[in-house]
Amino acid sequence: MNIRAELEDLVRSALRLSGPTSIDHLVGLVPSASWSQIFLAVDRLSRSGLVTLRRTPHGEYRVALNGLAA
């Protein structure tokens, strides 16, 4: 498995455990990766339909696995 796929798996695992969360909180859940790496992984997962991004009234984005409420 390549590093990109491993990181995407880590992000999905963190979302399974935490539920919908902000990107900043997700960075804390995956300490082995930088903010930029998490952001790119979330972008790829979003484009492939595996996660959903929703903007909150406070201006942050919540990330959720598809099928889970954000």
Contact map, one row per residue, 1 for C-alpha under 8 A:
1110110000000000000000000000000000000000000000000000000000000000000000
1111110000000000000000000000000000000000000000000000000000000000000000
1111111000000000000000000000000000000000000000000000000000000000000000
0111111100000000000000000000000000000000100000000000000000000000000000
1111111110000000000000000000000000000000000000000000000000000000000000
1111111111000000000000000000000000000000000000000000000000000000000000
0011111111100000000000000000000010000100100000000000000000000000000000
0001111111110000000000000000000000000000110010000000000000000000000000
0000111111111000000000000000000000000000000000000000000000000000000000
0000011111111100000000000000010000000000000000000000000000000000000000
0000001111111110000000000100010000000100110000000000000000000000000000
0000000111111111000000000000000000000000000000000000000000000000100000
0000000011111111100000000000000000000000000000000000000000000000000000
0000000001111111111000000100110000000000000000000000000000000000000000
0000000000111111111110000100000000000000000000000000000000000011100000
0000000000011111111000000000000000000000000000000000000000000000100000
0000000000001111111000000000000000000000000000000000000000000000000000
0000000000000111111110000000000000000000000000000000000000000000000000
0000000000000111111110000000000000000000000000000000000000000001100100
0000000000000010011111000000000000000000000000000000000000000111100111
0000000000000010011111101100000000000000000000000000000000000111000001
0000000000000000000111111100000000000000000000000000000000011110000000
0000000000000000000011111110000000000110000000000000000000001110000000
0000000000000000000001111111000000100000000000000000000000000000000000
0000000000000000000011111111100000000000000000000000000000000000000000
0000000000100110000011111111110000000100000000000000000000000000000000
0000000000000000000000111111111011100100000000000000000000000000000000
0000000000000000000000011111111000000000000000000000000000000000000000
0000000000000100000000001111111000000000000000000000000000000000000000
0000000001100100000000000111111110000000000000000000000000000000000000
0000000000000000000000000011111111000000000000000000000000000000000000
0000000000000000000000000000011111000000000000000000000000000000000000
0000001000000000000000000010011111101100000000000000000000000000000000
0000000000000000000000000010001111111100000000000000000000000000000000
0000000000000000000000010010000011111110000000000000000000000000000000
0000000000000000000000000000000001111111000000000000000000000000000000
0000000000000000000000000000000011111111100000000000000000000000000000
0000001000100000000000100110000011111111110000000000000000000000000000
0000000000000000000000100000000000111111111000000000000000000000000000
0000000000000000000000000000000000011111111100000000000000000000000000
0001001100100000000000000000000000001111111110000000000000000000000000
0000000100100000000000000000000000000111111111000010000000000010000000
0000000000000000000000000000000000000011111111100000000000000000000000
0000000000000000000000000000000000000001111111110000000000000000000000
0000000100000000000000000000000000000000111111111110000000000000000000
0000000000000000000000000000000000000000011111111111100000000000000000
0000000000000000000000000000000000000000001111111100000000000000000000
0000000000000000000000000000000000000000000111111110000000000000000000
0000000000000000000000000000000000000000000011111111000000000000010000
0000000000000000000000000000000000000000000011111111000000000000110000
0000000000000000000000000000000000000000010011011111100000000011110000
0000000000000000000000000000000000000000000001001111110000000011110001
0000000000000000000000000000000000000000000001000011111000001111000001
0000000000000000000000000000000000000000000000000001111100001110000001
0000000000000000000000000000000000000000000000000000111111111100000000
0000000000000000000000000000000000000000000000000000011111111100000000
0000000000000000000000000000000000000000000000000000001111110000000000
0000000000000000000000000000000000000000000000000000001111110000000000
0000000000000000000000000000000000000000000000000000001111111000000000
0000000000000000000001000000000000000000000000000000001111111100000000
0000000000000000000001100000000000000000000000000000111100111110000000
0000000000000000000111100000000000000000000000000000111100011111000001
0000000000000010000111100000000000000000010000000011110000001111100001
0000000000000010001110000000000000000000000000000011100000000111110111
0000000000010011001100000000000000000000000000000111000000000011111100
0000000000000000000000000000000000000000000000001111000000000001111100
0000000000000000000000000000000000000000000000000000000000000000111110
0000000000000000001100000000000000000000000000000000000000000001111111
0000000000000000000100000000000000000000000000000000000000000001001111
0000000000000000000110000000000000000000000000000001110000000111000111
